[in-house]
């Protein structure tokens, strides 16, 4: 099988070191987990590049790890070192997140672009199959890919989301005008956004996720999600594309969602955070049960943690994932 190795596109990203050094120093003081060496890579796309972190061998097809909305590849920093000696992990920064390029000016982000990116990576690296480890928005992208391309995926692991939650559509539509006006205003914004001290930006990220990301876990995301201000010494700003904050929720017919869920045939492992408000509505529960009824290789585990359970408590999911991969012969 022809394949493209990761090694030709490995970069050290030295140009970013001056920007993230203070954050790295802060995380070291907090004694964050220091695991095996990680390689930074870039994958060319029409509008720039996709950035990613590779744990493990560059000569073996990796598990593709996908993050949630407004997070980045750093969300897998605590867990990836637990598995990468057995199977490499390639954690992606979605467009506009982390170190990946923003989409062109005048455009807006569209959720169905994400499963297309999975297909792009499969074709780019010439993988025979895709192995997915996903969280939240990444899990929804993974579900869509697994449904649309059921023969191109060998397993799918999802953390705390499978589909979009069931929202009041009247509220969704009423909110569109506000979102579109904000997106329009953002097209003309230039320069640095508001800046904060390190303590402030950690608190903002923590509270912005309704405390789902523990304060101790925020620096994992800040390493790729914040930059040092060039205007205000010892202050930092969120470096993700501000347009991401106003992605339009695209409601989908429930019969369409059910049809997609029923098409997922690969071994599927799902984690539901007990303390998470997401994926708890009646439709989400019904679709989870539908998946269980139609896929004999589906398993679900309830974890005593938040929506970011993989980031805050990776030790709770590590043995379950290991057992799942061994059970289905995905580990040598």
Secondary structure, DSSP 8 states (H G I E B T S, - for coil): -----SGGGEE--GGGHHHHHHHHHHHHHTT----S-EEEEEEEETTEEEEEEEES-SSS--EEEE--TT--GGGGHHHHHHHTTTS-EEEE--TTSTTS----TT----THHHHHHHHHHHHHHT-SSEEEEEETHHHHHHHHHHHHTTTSEEEEEEES-SS-----HHHHHHHHHHHHHHHHHHTT--S----B-HHHHHHHHHHHTTT-S-HHHHHHHHHHHEEE-SSSTT-EEE-S-GGGGG-------HHHHHHHHHT--SEEEEEEETT--TT-SHHHHHHHHHHHHH-TTEEEEEESS-TTHHHH-HHHHHHHHHHHHHHTT---
